[in-house]
Amino acid sequence: MTDDRERTALKAGPEPAAAGAARPRLLYIDNLRITLTALVVLHHTAVTYGNIPAWYYTEPAKDGSGLLLDVFVMFNQAFFMGFFFMIAGYFTPASYDRKGARPFFRDRLKRLGIPLLVFLLLIRPLTGLSGYADLRAEFAEQGKSLPYWLYYVLSWDAGPLWFVEVLLVFAMLYALIRRRGGARRALGSAGQAGQAGQAGRRTAQVPPAPRPLRPAAVVGFTVALALATYLWRIVVPTDTYVPYLGLPTPNFMPQYASFFVLGVLAFRRGWAQSLPRVAGGVGFALATVATLAYLPFVVTVEAATLTGHGTWQSLITAAWESTFAVGMVLGLTVVFRERLNRQGPTAAFLSRHAFAVYVIHAPVLVGLGLALRWLHAPAAAKFALVAALAVPLCWAVAYAVRRLPHADRVL
């Protein structure tokens, strides 16, 4: 089995810092990954039974409780994938420091690229069979045929593995930046010392002493993120879908990219460890106040005005999302660091299999949805039932999958 320190954001614990200064394993980050992975499963379960038909199998709500599921999806979407990218960014520098550019590149291709290909070529066709059957029946009613190969090609996308797809791009960009920066430093050192042979030597970055994160920097980042999101959505509104790449939420790309960079900086500057306890309470308070101000607004305007296109309503939405995301990240980081920085056998098991759960949860949810298709119940009740079954079942299936030969090397 591979070293846990080499695993990606969904499956890895913190890595030792450069220059031999080993950092202790931060179990609270493992526990955060468990929680965020469970939220992914719950998120797609809510989509299945809510009013947002953006999943492989859906049963649109026929009662008012579906609105509660939509609200749950809205709150999740505002922060949880950005938090995943931040965790990924946190683990990236030490991995590069230890391996160097080419081994790092190969490692990310293996650990991210192989699961992505497995999903595209094996899991996605299985997950989409019910959608193909329904669409083929609609074509048949119109006297038309729909061959599977055509459906397979036209429906090609990465599904929930879009996160792995984007993370692979971020990791490659990071490696290119580090390699160029390392080459310049090595060349400069070689010129000063008259030793040109030093140019090809890998240089590790020594992290500076921890520097506490200043409140003014948090406020400035939140404002900048809100403005960047608002401007981005003028050309990439909320309802944008990128065919074949399969990005379901490209309108959140400023958050994803900036949070990844924040994760890198947090590792280098020790922000997670130096964050004061009071920051957790302040973060939750910010998220709460922003939400209490936003909810009366969002229920009184037309939904179409919130999606982007330069409307002032979309600016308010971007401000709420950015404030809520930053507040939740601050609050959850402190709470897990102070109260959940330990693991027993159960939590360790859940952590080891979290990435596999992310990769395989789609067919599990679709299978449960089809198996319970006959059950007529309020949307929220059916969500609760399927969620209670899906979360443990996803981890059970992940355990079985990781028992396959060599699977634990990439999952």
TORTOR-527475 format. One record per residue (C-alpha): residue in one letter; y, x, z. Coordinates in nm, 4 decimals, padded with zeros to 6 digits, always signed. Each point is the difference from the previous one (the first is absolute). Layout:
BEGIN
MARVEX	a	Y	X	Z
...
REM end
This chain:
BEGIN
MARVEX	m	+00.0000	+00.0000	+00.0000
MARVEX	t	+00.3474	+00.1265	-00.0832
MARVEX	d	+00.2555	+00.0983	+00.2621
MARVEX	d	+00.2058	-00.2988	+00.1174
MARVEX	r	+00.3154	+00.2090	-00.0296
MARVEX	e	-00.0365	-00.0018	-00.3779
MARVEX	r	-00.0034	-00.3766	-00.0338
MARVEX	t	+00.2762	-00.2066	-00.1538
MARVEX	a	+00.2399	-00.2341	+00.1755
MARVEX	l	-00.2476	-00.2849	+00.0231
MARVEX	k	-00.2787	+00.2148	+00.1343
MARVEX	a	+00.1418	+00.3072	+00.1638
MARVEX	g	+00.1207	+00.1181	+00.3340
MARVEX	p	+00.2982	+00.2336	+00.0266
MARVEX	e	-00.0469	+00.3508	-00.1341
MARVEX	p	+00.0886	+00.3242	+00.1737
MARVEX	a	+00.3424	+00.1396	-00.0696
MARVEX	a	+00.0564	+00.3054	-00.2120
MARVEX	a	+00.0009	+00.3560	+00.1276
MARVEX	g	-00.2916	-00.0606	+00.2307
MARVEX	a	+00.1850	-00.2212	+00.2445
MARVEX	a	-00.2627	-00.2722	+00.0377
MARVEX	r	+00.1267	-00.3395	+00.0949
MARVEX	p	-00.2154	-00.2252	+00.2143
MARVEX	r	-00.1732	-00.2880	-00.1721
MARVEX	l	+00.2241	-00.3017	+00.0308
MARVEX	l	-00.2404	-00.2828	+00.0623
MARVEX	y	+00.2743	-00.2593	-00.0008
MARVEX	i	+00.0481	+00.0589	-00.3726
MARVEX	d	-00.3705	-00.0648	-00.0540
MARVEX	n	+00.0435	-00.3233	+00.1953
MARVEX	l	+00.3054	-00.0895	-00.2058
MARVEX	r	-00.2087	+00.0416	-00.3167
MARVEX	i	-00.2640	-00.2344	+00.1392
MARVEX	t	+00.2650	-00.2623	+00.0714
MARVEX	l	+00.1687	+00.0358	-00.3397
MARVEX	t	-00.3341	-00.0168	-00.1803
MARVEX	a	-00.0882	-00.3201	+00.1856
MARVEX	l	+00.3417	-00.1345	-00.1016
MARVEX	v	-00.0881	+00.0692	-00.3639
MARVEX	v	-00.3131	-00.2132	+00.0355
MARVEX	l	+00.1938	-00.2770	+00.1766
MARVEX	h	+00.2802	+00.0230	-00.2566
MARVEX	h	-00.2308	-00.0666	-00.2936
MARVEX	t	-00.1801	-00.2718	+00.1945
MARVEX	a	+00.3363	-00.1707	+00.0519
MARVEX	v	+00.0757	+00.0325	-00.3713
MARVEX	t	-00.3350	-00.1652	-00.0733
MARVEX	y	+00.0947	-00.3180	+00.1888
MARVEX	g	+00.3802	+00.0000	-00.0213
MARVEX	n	+00.2386	-00.0834	-00.2822
MARVEX	i	+00.0198	+00.3442	-00.1625
MARVEX	p	-00.2710	+00.0119	-00.2706
MARVEX	a	-00.0185	+00.3777	-00.0234
MARVEX	w	-00.3662	+00.0742	+00.0754
MARVEX	y	-00.3366	-00.0050	-00.1766
MARVEX	y	-00.0979	-00.3297	+00.1613
MARVEX	t	+00.2434	-00.2555	+00.1426
MARVEX	e	-00.0063	-00.3491	+00.1429
MARVEX	p	+00.3653	-00.1088	-00.0020
MARVEX	a	+00.1004	-00.1756	+00.3201
MARVEX	k	+00.0084	-00.3798	-00.0081
MARVEX	d	+00.1744	-00.0358	+00.3364
MARVEX	g	+00.3015	+00.1354	+00.1793
MARVEX	s	-00.1931	+00.2709	+00.1854
MARVEX	g	-00.0061	+00.2012	-00.3219
MARVEX	l	+00.3677	+00.0756	+00.0630
MARVEX	l	-00.0972	+00.1812	+00.3212
MARVEX	l	-00.2318	+00.2232	-00.2028
MARVEX	d	+00.2816	+00.0709	-00.2473
MARVEX	v	+00.2276	+00.1035	+00.2874
MARVEX	f	-00.2729	+00.2288	+00.1335
MARVEX	v	-00.0301	+00.1592	-00.3454
MARVEX	m	+00.3782	+00.0432	-00.0182
MARVEX	f	+00.0159	+00.1822	+00.3336
MARVEX	n	-00.2957	+00.2203	-00.0872
MARVEX	q	+00.1333	+00.0898	-00.3399
MARVEX	a	+00.3319	+00.1081	+00.1443
MARVEX	f	-00.1456	+00.2989	+00.1843
MARVEX	f	-00.3751	+00.0629	+00.0037
MARVEX	m	-00.0532	+00.1797	-00.3321
MARVEX	g	+00.3107	+00.2077	+00.0574
MARVEX	f	-00.1507	+00.1006	+00.3351
MARVEX	f	-00.3179	+00.1062	-00.1809
MARVEX	f	+00.2055	+00.2233	-00.2308
MARVEX	m	+00.1785	+00.1515	+00.2990
MARVEX	i	-00.3305	+00.0875	+00.1641
MARVEX	a	-00.1161	+00.1499	-00.3303
MARVEX	g	+00.3133	+00.2113	-00.0194
MARVEX	y	-00.0549	+00.1190	+00.3566
MARVEX	f	-00.3398	+00.1445	-00.0848
MARVEX	t	+00.0976	+00.1587	-00.3300
MARVEX	p	+00.1865	+00.3223	+00.0972
MARVEX	a	-00.2696	+00.1483	+00.2243
MARVEX	s	-00.2683	-00.0660	-00.2598
MARVEX	y	+00.2035	+00.1829	-00.2625
MARVEX	d	+00.0793	+00.2840	+00.2435
MARVEX	r	-00.3675	+00.0513	+00.0724
MARVEX	k	-00.1341	-00.0317	-00.3547
MARVEX	g	+00.2728	+00.1107	-00.2393
MARVEX	a	+00.1033	-00.1737	-00.3217
MARVEX	r	-00.3166	-00.0055	-00.2105
MARVEX	p	-00.2504	-00.0826	+00.2771
MARVEX	f	+00.2374	-00.2669	+00.1276
MARVEX	f	+00.0239	-00.1476	-00.3495
MARVEX	r	-00.3784	-00.0029	-00.0430
MARVEX	d	-00.0501	-00.1468	+00.3463
MARVEX	r	+00.2362	-00.2900	-00.0648
MARVEX	l	-00.1565	-00.0677	-00.3387
MARVEX	k	-00.3384	-00.0231	+00.1703
MARVEX	r	+00.0972	-00.2000	+00.3073
MARVEX	l	+00.2370	-00.2370	-00.1765
MARVEX	g	-00.1053	+00.0125	-00.3641
MARVEX	i	-00.3717	-00.0658	+00.0534
MARVEX	p	+00.0509	-00.3148	+00.2146
MARVEX	l	+00.2544	-00.1222	-00.2552
MARVEX	l	-00.2455	+00.0467	-00.2877
MARVEX	v	-00.2827	-00.1620	+00.1974
MARVEX	f	+00.2163	-00.3025	+00.0629
MARVEX	l	+00.1163	-00.0242	-00.3607
MARVEX	l	-00.3433	+00.0397	-00.1561
MARVEX	l	-00.2336	-00.1623	+00.2543
MARVEX	i	+00.1702	-00.2007	+00.2740
MARVEX	r	+00.2695	-00.1659	-00.2112
MARVEX	p	-00.2433	-00.1548	-00.2532
MARVEX	l	-00.2088	-00.1394	+00.2865
MARVEX	t	+00.3057	-00.1353	+00.1787
MARVEX	g	+00.1399	-00.1647	-00.3116
MARVEX	l	-00.3128	-00.1880	-00.1090
MARVEX	s	+00.1102	-00.3275	+00.1554
MARVEX	g	+00.3373	+00.0233	-00.1701
MARVEX	y	-00.1700	+00.0638	-00.3319
MARVEX	a	-00.2299	-00.3010	+00.0465
MARVEX	d	+00.2945	-00.2310	+00.0744
MARVEX	l	+00.2041	+00.1289	-00.2930
MARVEX	r	-00.2943	-00.0199	-00.2389
MARVEX	a	-00.0510	-00.3642	+00.1008
MARVEX	e	+00.3651	-00.0735	-00.0787
MARVEX	f	-00.0390	+00.1629	-00.3411
MARVEX	a	-00.3168	-00.1991	-00.0633
MARVEX	e	+00.1843	-00.3270	+00.0667
MARVEX	q	+00.2390	+00.0950	-00.2801
MARVEX	g	-00.2864	+00.0890	-00.2345
MARVEX	k	+00.0633	+00.3730	+00.0308
MARVEX	s	-00.2157	+00.2875	+00.1195
MARVEX	l	+00.0921	+00.2876	+00.2279
MARVEX	p	-00.2337	+00.3000	-00.0233
MARVEX	y	-00.0328	+00.1987	+00.3196
MARVEX	w	+00.1029	+00.3274	-00.1603
MARVEX	l	+00.3363	-00.1512	-00.0987
MARVEX	y	+00.0565	-00.1383	+00.3501
MARVEX	y	-00.1021	+00.3364	+00.1460
MARVEX	v	+00.2538	+00.1903	-00.2108
MARVEX	l	+00.2876	-00.2460	+00.0356
MARVEX	s	-00.0432	-00.0329	+00.3779
MARVEX	w	-00.0196	+00.3752	+00.0567
MARVEX	d	+00.1918	+00.1148	+00.3048
MARVEX	a	-00.0549	+00.1897	+00.3237
MARVEX	g	+00.0057	-00.3071	+00.2256
MARVEX	p	+00.0576	+00.1002	+00.3642
MARVEX	l	-00.0716	+00.3605	-00.1001
MARVEX	w	+00.3511	+00.0114	-00.1448
MARVEX	f	+00.0853	+00.1680	+00.3307
MARVEX	v	-00.2432	+00.2831	-00.0739
MARVEX	e	+00.1379	+00.0196	-00.3538
MARVEX	v	+00.3591	+00.0402	+00.1178
MARVEX	l	-00.0986	+00.2302	+00.2854
MARVEX	l	-00.1735	+00.2296	-00.2478
MARVEX	v	+00.3239	+00.0225	-00.1991
MARVEX	f	+00.2022	+00.0736	+00.3147
MARVEX	a	-00.2455	+00.2707	+00.1056
MARVEX	m	+00.0147	+00.1647	-00.3407
MARVEX	l	+00.3803	-00.0055	+00.0002
MARVEX	y	-00.0009	+00.1549	+00.3460
MARVEX	a	-00.2349	+00.2759	-00.1176
MARVEX	l	+00.2194	+00.0759	-00.3019
MARVEX	i	+00.3144	+00.0189	+00.2148
MARVEX	r	-00.1682	+00.2231	+00.2565
MARVEX	r	-00.1461	+00.2247	-00.2664
MARVEX	r	+00.3326	+00.0487	-00.1735
MARVEX	g	+00.1764	+00.0586	+00.3292
MARVEX	g	-00.2697	+00.2440	+00.1166
MARVEX	a	+00.0170	+00.1932	-00.3254
MARVEX	r	+00.3775	+00.0377	+00.0288
MARVEX	r	-00.0257	+00.1253	+00.3583
MARVEX	a	-00.2758	+00.2420	-00.0910
MARVEX	l	+00.1948	+00.1344	-00.2983
MARVEX	g	+00.3088	+00.0448	+00.2107
MARVEX	s	-00.1950	+00.1871	+00.2637
MARVEX	a	-00.1628	+00.2159	-00.2646
MARVEX	g	+00.3361	+00.0909	-00.1503
MARVEX	q	+00.1412	+00.1058	+00.3328
MARVEX	a	-00.3003	+00.2082	+00.0917
MARVEX	g	-00.0755	+00.1236	-00.3507
MARVEX	q	-00.3457	-00.1544	+00.0074
MARVEX	a	-00.0410	-00.2336	-00.2971
MARVEX	g	-00.3635	-00.0542	+00.0889
MARVEX	q	+00.1035	-00.2230	+00.2880
MARVEX	a	+00.1101	-00.2746	-00.2454
MARVEX	g	-00.3419	-00.1598	-00.0317
MARVEX	r	-00.0817	-00.0024	+00.3696
MARVEX	r	-00.0121	-00.3334	+00.1756
MARVEX	t	+00.2700	-00.0435	+00.2619
MARVEX	a	-00.0401	-00.2388	+00.2893
MARVEX	q	+00.2976	-00.1792	+00.1475
MARVEX	v	+00.0529	+00.0602	+00.3683
MARVEX	p	+00.1195	-00.3201	+00.1643
MARVEX	p	+00.3235	+00.0280	+00.1967
MARVEX	a	+00.0286	-00.0971	+00.3621
MARVEX	p	-00.0180	-00.3784	+00.0553
MARVEX	r	+00.3350	-00.1690	-00.0481
MARVEX	p	+00.0490	-00.3503	+00.1383
MARVEX	l	+00.0822	-00.2702	-00.2508
MARVEX	r	+00.3643	-00.0992	+00.0448
MARVEX	p	+00.0969	-00.3699	+00.0141
MARVEX	a	+00.2716	+00.0550	-00.2616
MARVEX	a	-00.2619	+00.1369	-00.2401
MARVEX	v	-00.2182	-00.3090	+00.0503
MARVEX	v	+00.2936	-00.2317	-00.0681
MARVEX	g	+00.1065	+00.2004	-00.3038
MARVEX	f	-00.3507	-00.0001	-00.1430
MARVEX	t	-00.0355	-00.3763	+00.0512
MARVEX	v	+00.3276	-00.0716	-00.1757
MARVEX	a	-00.0837	+00.2375	-00.2849
MARVEX	l	-00.3456	-00.1555	-00.0420
MARVEX	a	+00.1467	-00.3507	-00.0107
MARVEX	l	+00.2521	+00.0999	-00.2679
MARVEX	a	-00.2606	+00.1903	-00.2025
MARVEX	t	-00.2374	-00.2977	+00.0153
MARVEX	y	+00.2757	-00.2393	-00.1049
MARVEX	l	+00.0979	+00.2166	-00.2991
MARVEX	w	-00.3639	+00.0601	-00.0961
MARVEX	r	-00.0680	-00.3732	-00.0109
MARVEX	i	+00.2740	-00.0549	-00.2539
MARVEX	v	-00.2427	+00.1476	-00.2546
MARVEX	v	-00.3285	-00.0492	+00.1921
MARVEX	p	+00.0211	-00.3438	+00.1651
MARVEX	t	-00.2551	-00.1329	+00.2455
MARVEX	d	-00.2125	-00.1816	-00.2564
MARVEX	t	-00.0516	+00.3125	-00.2144
MARVEX	y	-00.3583	+00.0897	-00.0888
MARVEX	v	-00.0970	+00.3212	-00.1783
MARVEX	p	-00.2976	-00.0671	-00.2316
MARVEX	y	-00.2975	+00.2362	+00.0230
MARVEX	l	+00.1629	+00.2085	+00.2741
MARVEX	g	-00.0370	-00.3131	+00.2107
MARVEX	l	+00.2910	+00.0580	+00.2374
MARVEX	p	+00.0364	-00.3329	+00.1841
MARVEX	t	+00.3211	+00.0943	+00.1834
MARVEX	p	+00.1949	+00.2559	-00.2092
MARVEX	n	+00.3164	-00.1531	+00.1460
MARVEX	f	-00.0843	+00.1846	+00.3246
MARVEX	m	-00.0208	+00.3430	-00.1646
MARVEX	p	+00.3178	+00.1358	+00.1684
MARVEX	q	-00.1592	-00.0740	+00.3370
MARVEX	y	-00.3347	+00.1532	-00.0954
MARVEX	a	+00.1518	+00.3217	-00.1352
MARVEX	s	+00.2542	+00.0461	+00.2803
MARVEX	f	-00.2570	-00.0719	+00.2726
MARVEX	f	-00.2358	+00.2591	-00.1497
MARVEX	v	+00.2828	+00.2554	+00.0135
MARVEX	l	+00.0769	-00.1063	+00.3569
MARVEX	g	-00.3617	+00.0659	+00.0910
MARVEX	v	+00.0257	+00.3538	-00.1370
MARVEX	l	+00.3207	+00.0597	+00.1958
MARVEX	a	-00.1468	-00.1560	+00.3141
MARVEX	f	-00.2842	+00.2522	-00.0069
MARVEX	r	+00.2291	+00.2973	-00.0564
MARVEX	r	+00.2544	-00.1013	+00.2624
MARVEX	g	-00.2262	-00.1517	+00.2624
MARVEX	w	+00.1712	-00.3382	-00.0069
MARVEX	a	-00.3062	-00.2023	+00.0996
MARVEX	q	-00.0472	+00.2051	+00.3174
MARVEX	s	+00.3688	+00.0319	+00.0914
MARVEX	l	+00.0829	-00.3681	-00.0567
MARVEX	p	+00.1191	-00.1335	+00.3394
MARVEX	r	-00.1704	-00.2994	+00.1573
MARVEX	v	+00.3166	-00.2036	-00.0217
MARVEX	a	-00.0149	+00.0262	-00.3789
MARVEX	g	-00.3032	-00.2290	+00.0006
MARVEX	g	+00.1821	-00.2797	+00.1776
MARVEX	v	+00.3087	+00.0499	-00.2151
MARVEX	g	-00.2166	-00.0146	-00.3142
MARVEX	f	-00.1636	-00.3284	+00.0979
MARVEX	a	+00.3393	-00.1397	+00.1028
MARVEX	l	+00.1494	+00.0904	-00.3383
MARVEX	a	-00.2909	-00.1620	-00.1835
MARVEX	t	+00.0286	-00.3134	+00.2144
MARVEX	v	+00.3779	-00.0396	-00.0299
MARVEX	a	-00.0097	+00.0612	-00.3749
MARVEX	t	-00.2741	-00.2602	-00.0384
MARVEX	l	+00.1768	-00.2623	+00.2120
MARVEX	a	+00.3067	+00.0457	-00.2175
MARVEX	y	-00.1973	-00.0032	-00.3257
MARVEX	l	-00.2280	-00.3012	+00.0495
MARVEX	p	+00.2784	-00.2653	+00.0085
MARVEX	f	+00.1440	+00.1619	-00.3107
MARVEX	v	-00.3239	+00.0204	-00.1979
MARVEX	v	-00.0875	-00.3676	+00.0502
MARVEX	t	+00.3392	-00.1190	-00.1275
MARVEX	v	+00.0249	+00.1876	-00.3304
MARVEX	e	-00.1930	-00.0306	-00.3235
MARVEX	a	-00.3037	+00.2271	-00.0106
MARVEX	a	+00.0924	+00.1267	-00.3470
MARVEX	t	+00.3217	+00.1556	+00.1346
MARVEX	l	-00.1939	+00.2235	+00.2398
MARVEX	t	-00.2003	+00.1868	-00.2618
MARVEX	g	+00.2691	+00.2384	-00.1269
MARVEX	h	+00.2147	+00.0019	-00.3159
MARVEX	g	+00.3042	+00.1124	+00.1981
MARVEX	t	+00.0546	-00.3195	+00.2000
MARVEX	w	+00.1630	+00.0203	+00.3395
MARVEX	q	-00.2993	-00.1865	+00.1426
MARVEX	s	-00.2284	+00.2817	-00.1141
MARVEX	l	+00.2240	+00.2478	+00.1832
MARVEX	i	-00.0528	-00.1962	+00.3227
MARVEX	t	-00.3748	+00.0013	-00.0636
MARVEX	a	-00.0038	+00.3760	-00.0605
MARVEX	a	+00.1991	+00.0534	+00.3202
MARVEX	w	-00.2445	-00.2093	+00.2039
MARVEX	e	-00.3077	+00.1682	-00.1478
MARVEX	s	+00.1395	+00.3487	+00.0602
MARVEX	t	+00.1081	-00.0747	+00.3563
MARVEX	f	-00.3260	-00.1735	+00.0816
MARVEX	a	-00.2084	+00.2840	-00.1465
MARVEX	v	+00.1880	+00.2739	+00.1850
MARVEX	g	-00.0065	-00.1977	+00.3242
MARVEX	m	-00.3738	-00.0700	-00.0210
MARVEX	v	-00.0823	+00.3616	-00.0793
MARVEX	l	+00.2043	+00.1229	+00.2961
MARVEX	g	-00.1431	-00.2612	+00.2350
MARVEX	l	-00.3645	+00.0341	-00.0990
MARVEX	t	+00.0133	+00.3807	-00.0019
MARVEX	v	+00.1264	+00.0117	+00.3579
MARVEX	v	-00.2330	-00.2733	+00.1281
MARVEX	f	-00.3106	+00.1586	-00.1506
MARVEX	r	+00.1056	+00.3509	+00.1060
MARVEX	e	+00.0628	-00.1038	+00.3606
MARVEX	r	-00.2731	-00.2586	+00.0551
MARVEX	l	-00.2690	+00.0456	-00.2663
MARVEX	n	-00.0349	+00.3756	-00.0352
MARVEX	r	-00.3710	-00.0007	+00.0852
MARVEX	q	-00.3264	-00.1040	-00.1588
MARVEX	g	-00.3441	-00.1017	+00.1125
MARVEX	p	-00.3072	-00.0185	-00.2223
MARVEX	t	+00.1025	-00.3349	-00.1496
MARVEX	a	+00.3501	+00.1108	-00.1004
MARVEX	a	-00.1385	+00.3270	-00.1375
MARVEX	f	-00.2451	-00.1998	-00.2135
MARVEX	l	+00.2747	-00.2274	-00.1283
MARVEX	s	+00.2198	+00.2990	-00.0830
MARVEX	r	-00.2720	+00.1833	-00.1945
MARVEX	h	-00.0618	-00.3020	-00.2195
MARVEX	a	+00.3603	-00.1227	-00.0476
MARVEX	f	+00.0467	+00.1491	-00.3465
MARVEX	a	-00.3326	-00.1397	-00.1197
MARVEX	v	+00.1079	-00.3422	+00.1283
MARVEX	y	+00.3150	+00.0234	-00.2089
MARVEX	v	-00.2010	+00.0865	-00.3117
MARVEX	i	-00.2684	-00.2711	+00.0339
MARVEX	h	+00.1756	-00.2900	+00.1721
MARVEX	a	+00.0847	-00.1870	-00.3231
MARVEX	p	-00.3569	-00.1003	-00.0986
MARVEX	v	-00.0772	-00.0837	+00.3632
MARVEX	l	+00.2920	-00.2443	+00.0165
MARVEX	v	-00.0820	-00.1515	-00.3378
MARVEX	g	-00.3640	-00.0420	+00.1008
MARVEX	l	+00.0952	-00.1743	+00.3232
MARVEX	g	+00.2459	-00.2213	-00.1838
MARVEX	l	-00.2636	-00.1112	-00.2485
MARVEX	a	-00.2596	-00.0497	+00.2740
MARVEX	l	+00.2382	-00.2302	+00.1915
MARVEX	r	+00.1435	-00.1735	-00.3040
MARVEX	w	-00.1653	-00.3256	+00.1066
MARVEX	l	+00.1809	-00.0100	+00.3340
MARVEX	h	+00.3080	-00.2213	+00.0002
MARVEX	a	+00.2388	+00.0851	+00.2822
MARVEX	p	+00.3692	+00.0691	+00.0587
MARVEX	a	+00.1128	+00.3274	-00.1553
MARVEX	a	+00.0723	+00.1690	+00.3327
MARVEX	a	-00.3363	-00.1069	+00.1448
MARVEX	k	-00.1914	+00.1309	-00.2983
MARVEX	f	+00.1991	+00.3224	+00.0132
MARVEX	a	-00.0926	+00.0438	+00.3664
MARVEX	l	-00.3697	-00.0584	-00.0701
MARVEX	v	-00.0195	+00.2344	-00.2979
MARVEX	a	+00.2069	+00.2668	+00.1765
MARVEX	a	-00.2312	-00.0085	+00.3025
MARVEX	l	-00.2945	+00.0566	-00.2336
MARVEX	a	+00.1648	+00.2406	-00.2428
MARVEX	v	+00.1291	+00.2686	+00.2356
MARVEX	p	-00.3347	+00.0905	+00.1632
MARVEX	l	-00.1866	-00.0549	-00.3280
MARVEX	c	+00.2290	+00.2425	-00.1842
MARVEX	w	-00.0726	+00.2710	+00.2553
MARVEX	a	-00.3737	-00.0739	-00.0179
MARVEX	v	+00.0006	+00.0296	-00.3793
MARVEX	a	+00.2109	+00.3159	+00.0223
MARVEX	y	-00.2570	+00.1503	+00.2365
MARVEX	a	-00.2799	-00.0816	-00.2448
MARVEX	v	+00.1932	+00.1452	-00.2929
MARVEX	r	+00.0803	+00.3231	+00.1833
MARVEX	r	-00.3705	+00.0408	+00.0736
MARVEX	l	-00.0652	+00.0437	-00.3724
MARVEX	p	-00.0630	+00.3612	-00.1086
MARVEX	h	+00.3249	+00.2018	-00.0134
MARVEX	a	+00.2173	-00.3109	+00.0459
MARVEX	d	+00.1444	+00.1250	+00.3276
MARVEX	r	+00.1475	+00.2975	-00.1857
MARVEX	v	+00.2612	-00.2214	-00.1630
MARVEX	l	+00.0017	-00.3114	+00.2218
REM end
